[in-house]
Amino acid sequence: MMKQKLCMQIQFPNLEDLKLSSIEVEKIWQDQPGELSCWFVRLTSLIVEGCRNLKYLFTTSMVESLAQLKRLELCDCVSMEEIIIKNGLGEEEQAWIMMLPKLEFLKLKGLPKLTRFCTGHLIQCCFLQELWIEDCPALKTFISNSFSTDAVANNQFEETNSTLFDEKVAFSNIEELRIFGMDNLNMIWHTEFHSDSFCKLKVLRVETRKQVVEYFPTQYAEKISEFRAPGGKLLCFTGRVSARNCPSLKSLFPASVALGLPHLEELKLYCCGVEEIVAEEERLGEAPKFVFPKTSSFILWHLPKLKSFYPGRHTSEWPVLKKIDVSRCDEVPVFDLEQDQLGIQIQQPLFSFEKVIPNLEELYLNVKDAVKVCQGQFSADLFHKLRVLTLRCFDAAPFGILNRFHNMEKLVVTHSYFKELFPCQLVDEEEHTLARIRCLELVYLPDLEKIWNQDLRVDQLLQNLETLEVLSCDSLINLAPSASSFGNLTALKVEDCEALKYLVTSSTARSLAQLSVMSIKECKIVAEIVAGNEDEAGNEIIFRKLESLKLVCLANLTSFCSVNFTFRFPRLTEVIVTNCPKMKTFSLGILSTPRLQKVWLSDEKDKGHWKGDLNITIQQLHI
């Protein structure tokens, strides 16, 4: 009588959201059939967190009362062993379906003793879209078979149930599955699973400290559009696969999966323990053929254990491959076929160069591959589509290779060690190639003192140059000879060049008629941007198209120019000055900035300053 009266007193017929935090109880509600129906008829969201004494959440008879539940979160309940338990130990097996008909989101996090969601029954969540399981180390199967208490005590469950999802789980609409910190998990799916389950899965993220034996059966491979692997971050967006910092990852795809990837567009691997991209399978027989009809980008960085694309003899086709970037993968040849004197292949390369180059638009070469190109192993007409060339890890200036790439528009030179990039003498073909370059990027060249020799006619060689970026060139003294002209340059970016004292001379500054963006950052001894002589005082310099000027972390900068020039900036609308403690004024002479209304202290532009004049504004900022 007392229980009935209590039930009638505690009714929330209109309650939709319930959150319980840090409640020291062993049960939230009595184990009575229909108990929840008289409590929470319209409950749509239930969050339970930090309830340390809870061993379970519901009984099987309560589930039918959760017809409106859309969101269920269980976090940091350290004693919880099972989410839904049978009403009693004597309950007979029932072959019925347990449904949470409107559940859309389920999160299980920080449940160290959780071994299963429920036991025995087929669970159906027709509208479940997201499932998150995190830090549940004892969870190895979502639904377990019935077993005795003795079996649990003897750990028989661990040996016989190693698959997280099997045929008893029916999630027909799930789109995102996240599994984090489950180091004892051996397998996510078995080959036998409910026919209507996971058919709409788009996102799979798995992060553990141990390599999962098998992620998914082959038939899932083409359905998943985002993927993260253990030990790091592995992403795959509709046609893209990218792995980063996965030291336990030995291979990316089983061969049976790699044979069926018609939609793969981009492959990226960074800092992984991968030994081969595709793992060998005996049943495939000799020399399988891998075809990637839509793959346009192939990037491998710092894979010290990589020895092959596929460990056995094979062929591969990449009909639309446009970008190859392979760096610090020293154990595998990228292009060439190394043979012994008998003509027997010693190690198969990643690519057949003659097959992939004709469509290639972007290529990254190290010194070994560049030597092969220079020695004429590949004819120049193979590179007719190439627009972007990156040269990496050279001890000598790599200018000799340039005449192979007649249509190159962008040149990037990075992580190399030489003092001068372009010497005083170039052959005609090299001059013609340089004249086509629109973008030049120099990145981490610590020994570089000069980009081009003093005697070079830079204005003729780089007459079409539009973008110049120089980053982390600590020995660089100047960007160009004093009389150089850059008539088509639109963007100039210089960063972290410790030996640079100024950016350009006054003569070069006058040639920058097309420059619209100028950015100088982290150059410790730069004292001025434009350098000139006192006998030029009073002369005029016009930056006709400059719209954006950024001066950031220039500890020694005193002004834009220390000579009394007249500067005109008719289009300048953005000036950012950050951490330039010695800059007391912008310039000494006449200054015109008709469109400028603010000086910003950061890229975020959260607060602008303006005192009616650029010089006065700079002075006020440093009072």
Secondary structure, DSSP 8 states (H G I E B T S, - for coil): -HHHHHHHHS--TT--EEEEES---S-SS---TTTGGGT-TT--EEEEES-TT-S-SEEGGGGGG-TT--EEEEES-TT--BSEE-S-TT------EEE-TT--EEEEES-TT--BSEESSEEE-TT--EEEEES-TT---SEE----HHHHHTTHHHHH--EEE-TTEE-TT--EEEEES-TT--EEE-S---TTSSTT--EEEEE-SS--SBSS-GGGTTT--EEE-TTSEEE--TTEEEEEEETT--EEEEHHHHTT-TT--EEEEEEE--SEEEE--GGG-SS-EEE-TT--EEEEE--TT--BSSSSS-EEE-TT--EEEEES-TTS-SS--EE-TT--EEE--S--HHHHGGG--EEEEEHHHHHHHHTTSS-GGGGTT--EEEEES-SS--GGGGGG-TT--EEEEES---SEEE-S---HHHHHHHHH--EEEEE--TT--EEE-TTS-HHHHTTT--EEEEES-TT---SS-TT---TT--EEEEES-TT--EEEEHHHHHT-TT--EEEEES-TT--EEEE--GGGTT-EEE-TT--EEEEES-TT--BSBSS--EEE-TT--EEEEES-TT---SBSS-EE-TT---EESSTT--SEE--SSHHHHHHHHT-
